[in-house]
Amino acid sequence: MRVVICGATSHIARAIAPFFSEHELILFARNPQGLQGENVSVESDFSRLAATPCDVLINCIGAGTPNIVKSDPSLWFTVLEKFDTLALDALRKCSPDALYVHFSSGAVYDRDSKVPASDESSRTVFPNNIEIKDYYSIAKLYAEAKHRSMKSLRIIDLRIFSFFSSHIKLDSGYFMTDLVSALVNKKEFITKRSDIVRDFPAPADLAQIILRAADMEINDSFDVYSAREVKKSEIIEEFSSQFGLKVRYEECQNTSPNGDSDIYFSKSQKLQRELGFTPQYTSIETLVDETRKILQKQEI
């Protein structure tokens, strides 16, 4: 099987790529120098995408780091639309039977802070009062709607609510990157005392979803989930035990790109119903395993 990954330097791409090592893997990246020293060949000329036949095309391209997007929120539309269009055009030209994997987001749902998303969840947008915080969800909803309209193509939109891997940049401003950064720098982790619930699918499970869908006639969107979600208090307890994390509670401002939702995960079981997928790893198992890899890199 021939697998093409666009956005190969993103932490999702780098996390899942090893699980396609038994297949022919072709990587595209805007900044291939991000993979220097990893002994891989990376194509930076995206015009060649339309001349690269494949069986699976995985689009991992993001709009940029949280700080970059904060300074220019229009990137949610311009960058994501540009590379989604490139991918779709490439499929039509040389791989009409390939599976296109597009990463969407739990942001397509309303951010109800007290209940998880489900198959019945919705999104409310006020056309006369569209705010910056709506841009990301609108961009993802638009992409999903466009993909559903293309019935002749095999496309899956995988809605990621949270994702953490050893390849993530520790200055990204997320709860977990701040926590692990404190570990790396041997500092106290400062956080609010209030609890939150998140769901972190393992890279291995995410890759298995794609491999399961590779042979299916499918055009649909799916909420991605782990074997069990995790509370912030559980993470802190486990990381204090496993890694000696020191914590100080303050009523600090939440600067996470995910916002202030207490509950941010999905209870949908659509992946199991339609793909027969059952995740193998819990959120806490994934967080501990990926953090251990980061700490081991720091020791080298």
Secondary structure, 3 states (H helix, E strand, C coil): CEEEEECCCCHHHHHHHHHHCCCEEEEECCCHHHHCCCCCCEECCHHHHHHCCCCEEEECCCCCCHHHHHHCCCHHHHHHHHHHHHHHHHHHHHCCCCEEEEEEEHHHCCCCCCCCECCCCCCCCCHHHCCHHHHHHHHHHHHHHHHHHCCCCEEEEEEECCCCCCCCCCCCCCHHHHHHHHHHCCCCEEECCCCCEECCCCHHHHHHHHHHHCCCCCEEEEECCCCCCEEHHHHHHHHHHHHCCCEEECCCCCCCCCCCCCEECECCCHHHHHHCCCCCCCHHHHHHHHHHHHHHHHHC
